[in-house]
Amino acid sequence: MKFFIDTANLKEIQEAQDLGVLDGVTTNPSLMAKEGISGKNNVLKHYKAICEIVDGDVSAEVIATDFEGMIREGEELAELDDKIVVKIPMIKDGVKALRYFSEKGIKTNCTLIFSAGQALLAAKAGASYVSPFIGRLDDISFDGIELIEQIRTIYDNYGFDTEILAASVRHPIHIIRCAEIGADVMTGPLSAITALLKHPLTDIGLEKFLSDHAKTNA
């Protein structure tokens, strides 16, 4: 399973890259705003800075909600770097844009997926990735992991190449469950990734090893 980090914070992206497990980055307008990045030129410059850090795909989201606007913005984003994946919302004109970009050979990530039907449409339109938001589904008392299972079954049934990118991942249990089901990618905060490192028995064992070493080498 690929590990993407969901942030626009360059320091966090660099830390994840240095860990040696990072496969890509996802961003959105909210994450850009959180970092105080505003204005078209600054946003584009920030995407380029992200691409300089990571080796894999970087999802960059369009703001427009009409077909022509999404095409214009998406083509501009795609020109920034070969790593850019144009992030398109799951709306009617978004599906049209997915097909357009697919035919142009531009990678896409269909975002704001909350149902298996939406994921099916995105795959039919040629999306490179679909992003089901499992954490947000959990927030409304629907099991987000169940949606990943549905999409996995449908894609396997028909051999779709579209990758399932589990989004809105919030903690390590989300990551483990997505890996068990067969999600192709997960994207979440740095805290969720580094939480996989932790286990009390690891800490206890290491402390004992070091203590024993100190005793025998005093």
C-alpha positions as CSV (number, residue, x, y, z in Angstrom):
1,M,0.0,0.0,0.0
2,K,1.3,3.5,-0.9
3,F,1.6,6.0,1.9
4,F,0.6,9.6,1.0
5,I,0.7,12.5,3.5
6,D,-2.3,14.8,3.5
7,T,-0.9,18.2,4.2
8,A,0.6,21.4,2.6
9,N,3.2,21.8,5.4
10,L,6.6,21.5,3.9
11,K,8.3,20.6,7.1
12,E,5.9,17.6,7.7
13,I,6.3,16.5,4.1
14,Q,10.1,16.6,4.5
15,E,9.9,14.6,7.7
16,A,7.8,11.9,6.1
17,Q,10.1,11.8,3.1
18,D,13.1,11.5,5.4
19,L,11.4,8.5,7.1
20,G,11.7,6.7,3.8
21,V,8.1,5.5,3.5
22,L,6.5,8.4,1.6
23,D,5.0,7.7,-1.8
24,G,3.2,11.0,-2.4
25,V,1.2,14.0,-1.2
26,T,-2.4,15.1,-1.2
27,T,-3.5,18.7,-0.7
28,N,-6.6,20.8,-0.9
29,P,-7.7,24.4,-0.6
30,S,-8.3,24.0,3.2
31,L,-4.8,22.6,3.8
32,M,-3.3,25.5,1.8
33,A,-5.3,28.0,3.8
34,K,-4.1,26.3,7.0
35,E,-0.5,27.1,6.0
36,G,-1.4,30.7,5.1
37,I,-0.9,30.1,1.4
38,S,-3.1,32.4,-0.6
39,G,-3.2,33.9,-4.1
40,K,-2.8,31.9,-7.3
41,N,0.9,32.5,-7.8
42,N,1.8,31.6,-4.2
43,V,-0.3,28.4,-4.5
44,L,1.4,27.4,-7.7
45,K,4.8,28.1,-6.2
46,H,3.9,26.0,-3.2
47,Y,3.0,23.1,-5.3
48,K,6.3,23.3,-7.1
49,A,8.1,23.3,-3.7
50,I,6.2,20.2,-2.7
51,C,7.2,18.5,-5.9
52,E,10.9,19.3,-5.2
53,I,10.7,17.3,-1.9
54,V,8.8,14.1,-2.9
55,D,9.4,11.5,-5.6
56,G,5.8,10.4,-6.1
57,D,2.5,11.9,-7.1
58,V,1.2,15.2,-5.7
59,S,-2.5,15.8,-5.9
60,A,-3.3,19.5,-6.6
61,E,-7.0,20.5,-6.5
62,V,-8.9,22.7,-8.9
63,I,-11.1,25.4,-7.4
64,A,-13.6,25.7,-10.4
65,T,-16.8,23.7,-10.4
66,D,-17.6,24.2,-14.1
67,F,-16.2,22.0,-16.9
68,E,-14.3,24.8,-18.7
69,G,-12.9,26.2,-15.5
70,M,-11.7,22.8,-14.3
71,I,-10.0,22.1,-17.6
72,R,-8.3,25.5,-17.6
73,E,-7.0,25.1,-14.0
74,G,-6.2,21.4,-14.4
75,E,-4.0,22.0,-17.4
76,E,-2.2,24.8,-15.7
77,L,-1.5,22.6,-12.7
78,A,-0.4,19.7,-14.8
79,E,2.2,21.9,-16.5
80,L,3.9,22.6,-13.2
81,D,5.5,19.2,-12.9
82,D,5.1,15.6,-14.1
83,K,4.3,14.5,-10.6
84,I,1.1,16.6,-10.4
85,V,-2.2,14.8,-10.3
86,V,-5.2,17.0,-10.9
87,K,-7.7,16.7,-8.2
88,I,-11.3,16.9,-9.4
89,P,-14.5,17.0,-7.3
90,M,-17.2,14.3,-7.7
91,I,-19.8,16.4,-9.5
92,K,-21.3,16.1,-13.0
93,D,-18.9,18.4,-14.7
94,G,-16.1,16.8,-12.7
95,V,-16.9,13.4,-14.3
96,K,-16.7,15.1,-17.7
97,A,-13.3,16.6,-16.7
98,L,-12.0,13.2,-15.6
99,R,-12.7,11.8,-19.1
100,Y,-11.1,14.8,-20.8
101,F,-7.9,14.5,-18.7
102,S,-7.8,10.7,-19.1
103,E,-7.9,11.1,-22.9
104,K,-5.1,13.7,-22.6
105,G,-2.9,11.4,-20.5
106,I,-3.1,13.7,-17.4
107,K,-3.4,11.9,-14.1
108,T,-6.5,12.7,-11.9
109,N,-7.7,12.1,-8.4
110,C,-11.5,12.2,-8.0
111,T,-12.1,13.6,-4.5
112,L,-15.1,13.8,-2.2
113,I,-16.2,10.2,-2.8
114,F,-18.8,9.0,-0.3
115,S,-20.5,6.2,-2.2
116,A,-19.7,3.1,-4.2
117,G,-21.8,4.6,-7.1
118,Q,-19.6,7.7,-7.2
119,A,-16.5,5.6,-7.2
120,L,-17.9,3.5,-10.1
121,L,-18.6,6.6,-12.2
122,A,-15.1,8.0,-11.5
123,A,-13.5,4.7,-12.6
124,K,-15.7,4.6,-15.8
125,A,-14.5,8.1,-16.6
126,G,-10.9,7.1,-16.3
127,A,-9.8,8.6,-13.0
128,S,-6.3,7.6,-11.9
129,Y,-7.4,7.7,-8.2
130,V,-10.6,7.9,-6.3
131,S,-10.6,9.4,-2.8
132,P,-13.3,8.0,-0.5
133,F,-13.3,10.0,2.7
134,I,-13.5,7.4,5.4
135,G,-13.1,9.7,8.4
136,R,-15.9,12.0,7.4
137,L,-18.2,9.0,6.9
138,D,-17.3,7.8,10.4
139,D,-18.3,11.2,11.7
140,I,-21.9,10.6,10.5
141,S,-22.0,7.1,12.0
142,F,-21.3,5.3,8.7
143,D,-18.4,2.8,8.6
144,G,-16.0,4.3,6.1
145,I,-14.1,1.1,5.9
146,E,-17.2,-0.6,4.6
147,L,-17.1,1.8,1.6
148,I,-13.5,0.8,0.9
149,E,-14.6,-2.8,0.8
150,Q,-17.4,-2.1,-1.6
151,I,-15.2,-0.2,-4.0
152,R,-12.5,-2.9,-3.8
153,T,-15.0,-5.6,-4.8
154,I,-16.4,-3.5,-7.7
155,Y,-13.0,-2.6,-9.1
156,D,-11.8,-6.2,-8.8
157,N,-15.0,-7.5,-10.5
158,Y,-14.4,-5.4,-13.6
159,G,-10.6,-4.9,-13.6
160,F,-10.6,-1.1,-13.3
161,D,-7.1,0.4,-13.1
162,T,-8.3,3.2,-10.9
163,E,-6.5,3.2,-7.6
164,I,-8.4,3.4,-4.3
165,L,-6.9,6.2,-2.3
166,A,-8.3,6.0,1.3
167,A,-8.7,9.7,2.4
168,S,-9.6,11.4,5.6
169,V,-7.5,8.8,7.4
170,R,-7.2,9.9,11.0
171,H,-5.4,7.2,13.0
172,P,-3.3,4.0,12.7
173,I,-6.4,1.7,12.9
174,H,-7.7,3.3,9.7
175,I,-4.4,2.5,8.0
176,I,-4.3,-1.1,9.1
177,R,-7.9,-1.8,8.2
178,C,-7.4,-0.2,4.7
179,A,-4.3,-2.4,4.2
180,E,-6.2,-5.5,5.2
181,I,-9.0,-4.7,2.7
182,G,-6.6,-3.9,-0.1
183,A,-6.8,-0.1,-0.5
184,D,-4.1,0.9,-3.0
185,V,-3.2,4.1,-1.2
186,M,-3.8,5.8,2.1
187,T,-3.5,9.5,2.8
188,G,-3.4,10.9,6.3
189,P,-1.6,13.2,8.7
190,L,2.0,12.6,9.7
191,S,0.7,11.7,13.2
192,A,-1.2,8.7,11.9
193,I,1.9,7.5,10.0
194,T,4.3,7.8,12.9
195,A,1.8,6.2,15.3
196,L,2.5,3.0,13.4
197,L,5.9,3.0,15.0
198,K,4.6,2.8,18.5
199,H,4.1,-0.2,20.7
200,P,4.7,-0.4,24.5
201,L,6.4,-3.8,24.2
202,T,8.9,-2.3,21.7
203,D,9.7,0.4,24.3
204,I,10.0,-2.1,27.1
205,G,12.2,-4.4,25.1
206,L,14.5,-1.7,23.9
207,E,14.8,-0.3,27.4
208,K,15.8,-3.8,28.7
209,F,18.3,-4.4,25.9
210,L,20.0,-1.0,26.6
211,S,19.9,-1.7,30.4
212,D,21.5,-5.1,30.0
213,H,24.1,-3.7,27.7
214,A,25.0,-1.0,30.2
215,K,25.4,-3.6,33.0
216,T,27.7,-5.8,31.0
217,N,29.8,-3.1,29.6
218,A,30.2,-0.9,32.7
